[in-house]
Amino acid sequence: MYYEYRPKKPIQAPRGTTLTCKNWDTEAAMRMLMNNLDPEVALIPEELIVYGGSGRAARNWLAYTQIVDILKNLDENHTLCVQSGKPVYIAPTHPDAPRVIIANSNIVPHWATQEQFDKYDEMGLIMYGQMTAGSWIYIASQGIIQGTYESFAAAGKKNFGVDSLKGKFILTAGMGAMSGAQPLAGTMNEAVILDVEVYAERIKRKVKEGYCDKITADVHEAIQWVEEATKKGTPLSIGLVGNAGEVHPWLVKRGIIPDIVTDQTSAHALLDYVPIGDIKALDELRTKNPEEYSRRSLDTIAKHEEAILEMQKQGAVAFDYGNNLRGQAELAGVAVRNPDGNFKYPGFVPAYVRPLFCEGRGPFRWAALSGDPTDIAKLDKLVLELFPEDQTLVRWIKLAGEKIPHLGLPCRVCWLGYGERSTFALRMNDYVKKGIVKAPIVIGRDHLDCGSVASPHRETENMLDGSDAIADWPLLNFALNAVNGASWVSFHHGGGVGIGYSLHAGMVIVADGTDKRAKRLQRVTTVDPGIGIARHVDAGYEKAKEVAETKSVMTNKFRS
Ligand SMILES: NC(=O)c1ccc[n+]([C@@H]2O[C@H](COP(=O)([O-])OP(=O)(O)OC[C@H]3O[C@@H](n4cnc5c(N)ncnc54)[C@H](O)[C@@H]3O)[C@@H](O)[C@H]2O)c1
C-alpha cells in the first residue's frame, strides 16, 4: 500500500474559491477524491477504503499522491487516464473533453471471477472501485439515504397501503457506510428499525452522527425496545451488536417476525462479510487462510438467508437491498428461487424503483465546493421553487434539510427525472455565475441509475424482455457522457453486487458558472438519463414509452 506516502494528517478537501489546480474541473476532481477519504466520509480512510466492504479511492498511497500531483498541474488540453486507481497516461485532448477518465476492476468476462480478481489484486494490478468510491463521487451515507427512505416508503405503500410506517417493525443488518443510512431512513418513515451490526464501533459512529438512536449488545433489551416503540407508534432506530447469522435465526425460533425484512451487510464479497465467530480470530483467518474464511462466510450467509426466507413465509415483506445476499446464499446451497426461476423475494429495483427508472429518475447529487452549508440550503430552496408539484420531492428536501447532518463537503441527493436534471443543473450554473452560491457546484450521481448499469441481481433484475445481463447500455452511457463533455467519467465492474455480477458507468460535471459550461451541462444532463429511458423503452416498458413520447426523448425516431 506504499504507506510511506500516506499524508501525515487526516485528509480533508480544501474549501472556498481559491484554485489550487489550473481549472475548476481538476480542482473539483481533486477535492472530491480527497473528500472521499475524509475521516467523516470514508469507512477506513487509512486503508483508502471508502465504503462497500473494500471499495477504494486509489490503488495505493503512491498512486493517490501521484493523482493529486497530476491534477494540480493538468491543463485544459490534457486528460488523465486512471486504471484501477493508478494514473497511467496523460492524454493530449481538448478543453471540452473530460479531464479524467477512470476504469476500475474491469476484467474480460471469462476471467471475471472473484478468485481471478483477488489474484490480480494480490499482484498489485487492479483495485475494487465499488461504484462511487473509485470514481470520486461518494458522499457518505447521505448519498444513499434518499434511495433507502423512498424504498422503505414504497414498501409501506405497496404492501400495507400506508404512507407512514408508524407502528411497523423493520429488521435489517449492516451499519457501515451505505448501510448506515438505514436506521435514519427507517425513522424518517416513522418506523421502528432494528439493525444488526457485528462491530460496536460502527454503530457508535452512526449514533454520534445522528443516524441511529440507540445501541445495545443485548438482544432481549433490543426486542423489548422494539415492542414498546411499535406499541406506542414511536419512531425508533436500534443498533444491535451481533451477527445476522445468529440473531435472525434466534428471532425466528422465538416467533419474532418483523413487518419488513431486508439486508445491507457486505455480502457481495465473502472476504468482507463477517462469519459467526470471534472477530479477532476471524481477522487473522482472513489474511492467513482466505479460502477457509470465505467458506465460513458462506455458512453464515446460508443461516442468515434461511432465516429471512422463513420470516417471509411467516408473513414478513422481504426485499433484497442490493448486496447480492440471495446470489451468495445460492452458492451456499440455499434454495432461493421459485420453480419459475425467479428469486423467492424480489430485489428493491423490480419491487419499487423500476417505474422511476422508466421516467429517467435516479439519484442525482451535488456538492458545494465552497464548503458552506448555506450554499446547499439555497439550492434546496431552488429545488422547491422549480418542482413544487412533486410532493415526494418536496417532502424529501424539507426532511433532508432538517434531519441529515452534513459529512465532509456539504451536499445533497435527490431523485430527479429527465428534463428536471438539466433544468436544475442550468439554474445551479446560473447561481454560480451570479455569485448566489459562493463557489462552483459538483454535479454527479450514483452508478445505480436508469441507464448506467447492467446488474442482473439488482438494477436490471427481471427485465421485461429478459435483457438482464446485457451490458451494452452502461457502455453507451459512459461514451455519451464522455463525448458530451462531462468533467470526469468512469466505467467499473463489480460494484454493489460484487465481481462478476455488474458493469456500470459514472459521470460528474462541474457547474463553474460559465456560459460555455452551460452547453455541456445541458448536453450531459440530458443524454445521461435519456439513454436510461431508451434502455427501458427497448425493454418494452409502457411507462418509459409514455415518458419518451411526452418529453420528446427520442428526437429522431426510427422505424421499429
Ligand atoms: N441498495 C443500494 O442502493 C446499495 C448502495 C450501496 C451499497 N450497497 C451494497 O450494500 C452492502 C453494504 O454497503 P456498505 O457501503 O454499507 O458496506 P460496509 O462494508 O461499509 O458495511 C457493511 C456492514 O455489514 C457488516 N456485516 C458484515 N457481515 C455481517 C454479519 N454477518 N452480520 C452483521 N453485520 C455484518 C459489516 O461489519 C459492515 O459494517 C454492499 O454489498 C454494497 O455493495 C447497496
The ligand as an SDF file (V2000), in Angstrom:
LIG
                    3D

 44 48  0  0  0  0  0  0  0  0999 V2000
  -29.0890   -0.8110   -2.4080 N   0  0  0  0  0  0  0  0  0  0  0  0
  -28.1990    0.0860   -2.7020 C   0  0  0  0  0  0  0  0  0  0  0  0
  -28.5310    1.0710   -3.2920 O   0  0  0  0  0  0  0  0  0  0  0  0
  -26.7880   -0.0970   -2.2630 C   0  0  0  0  0  0  0  0  0  0  0  0
  -25.9800    1.0190   -2.2790 C   0  0  0  0  0  0  0  0  0  0  0  0
  -24.6940    0.9000   -1.8140 C   0  0  0  0  0  0  0  0  0  0  0  0
  -24.2070   -0.2940   -1.3990 C   0  0  0  0  0  0  0  0  0  0  0  0
  -24.9870   -1.4020   -1.4610 N   0  0  0  0  0  0  0  0  0  0  0  0
  -24.4770   -2.7050   -1.0260 C   0  0  0  0  0  0  0  0  0  0  0  0
  -24.8170   -2.8310    0.3540 O   0  0  0  0  0  0  0  0  0  0  0  0
  -23.7740   -3.5040    1.0370 C   0  0  0  0  0  0  0  0  0  0  0  0
  -23.2650   -2.6520    2.1720 C   0  0  0  0  0  0  0  0  0  0  0  0
  -22.5970   -1.4920    1.6890 O   0  0  0  0  0  0  0  0  0  0  0  0
  -21.8170   -0.5700    2.7180 P   0  0  0  0  0  0  0  0  0  0  0  0
  -21.2330    0.5510    1.9540 O   0  0  0  0  0  0  0  0  0  0  0  0
  -22.6520   -0.2800    3.8830 O   0  0  0  0  0  0  0  0  0  0  0  0
  -20.6560   -1.6050    3.1540 O   0  0  0  0  0  0  0  0  0  0  0  0
  -19.8170   -1.5570    4.5060 P   0  0  0  0  0  0  0  0  0  0  0  0
  -18.7560   -2.5600    4.3440 O   0  0  0  0  0  0  0  0  0  0  0  0
  -19.4830   -0.1700    4.8380 O   0  0  0  0  0  0  0  0  0  0  0  0
  -20.8720   -2.0380    5.6010 O   0  0  0  0  0  0  0  0  0  0  0  0
  -21.3720   -3.3310    5.6810 C   0  0  0  0  0  0  0  0  0  0  0  0
  -21.5220   -3.7020    7.1480 C   0  0  0  0  0  0  0  0  0  0  0  0
  -22.0090   -5.0250    7.2630 O   0  0  0  0  0  0  0  0  0  0  0  0
  -21.4630   -5.5750    8.4580 C   0  0  0  0  0  0  0  0  0  0  0  0
  -21.5780   -7.0310    8.4190 N   0  0  0  0  0  0  0  0  0  0  0  0
  -20.9110   -7.8980    7.6110 C   0  0  0  0  0  0  0  0  0  0  0  0
  -21.2920   -9.1510    7.8720 N   0  0  0  0  0  0  0  0  0  0  0  0
  -22.2220   -9.0870    8.8590 C   0  0  0  0  0  0  0  0  0  0  0  0
  -22.9940  -10.0590    9.5310 C   0  0  0  0  0  0  0  0  0  0  0  0
  -22.8970  -11.3500    9.2560 N   0  0  0  0  0  0  0  0  0  0  0  0
  -23.8760   -9.6310   10.4880 N   0  0  0  0  0  0  0  0  0  0  0  0
  -23.9890   -8.3120   10.8110 C   0  0  0  0  0  0  0  0  0  0  0  0
  -23.2590   -7.3540   10.1870 N   0  0  0  0  0  0  0  0  0  0  0  0
  -22.3940   -7.7400    9.2210 C   0  0  0  0  0  0  0  0  0  0  0  0
  -20.0190   -5.0910    8.4240 C   0  0  0  0  0  0  0  0  0  0  0  0
  -19.4280   -5.1370    9.6810 O   0  0  0  0  0  0  0  0  0  0  0  0
  -20.1800   -3.6740    7.8720 C   0  0  0  0  0  0  0  0  0  0  0  0
  -20.2030   -2.6860    8.8760 O   0  0  0  0  0  0  0  0  0  0  0  0
  -22.6990   -3.8150   -0.0110 C   0  0  0  0  0  0  0  0  0  0  0  0
  -22.9040   -5.1090   -0.5060 O   0  0  0  0  0  0  0  0  0  0  0  0
  -22.9580   -2.7960   -1.0760 C   0  0  0  0  0  0  0  0  0  0  0  0
  -22.4740   -3.1910   -2.3140 O   0  0  0  0  0  0  0  0  0  0  0  0
  -26.2880   -1.3170   -1.8430 C   0  0  0  0  0  0  0  0  0  0  0  0
  1  2  1  0
  2  3  2  0
  2  4  1  0
  4  5  1  0
  4 44  2  0
  5  6  2  0
  6  7  1  0
  7  8  2  0
  8  9  1  0
  8 44  1  0
  9 10  1  0
  9 42  1  0
 10 11  1  0
 11 12  1  0
 11 40  1  0
 12 13  1  0
 13 14  1  0
 14 15  2  0
 14 16  1  0
 14 17  1  0
 17 18  1  0
 18 19  2  0
 18 20  1  0
 18 21  1  0
 21 22  1  0
 22 23  1  0
 23 24  1  0
 23 38  1  0
 24 25  1  0
 25 26  1  0
 25 36  1  0
 26 27  1  0
 26 35  1  0
 27 28  2  0
 28 29  1  0
 29 30  1  0
 29 35  2  0
 30 31  1  0
 30 32  2  0
 32 33  1  0
 33 34  2  0
 34 35  1  0
 36 37  1  0
 36 38  1  0
 38 39  1  0
 40 41  1  0
 40 42  1  0
 42 43  1  0
M  CHG  2   8   1  16  -1
M  END
$$$$
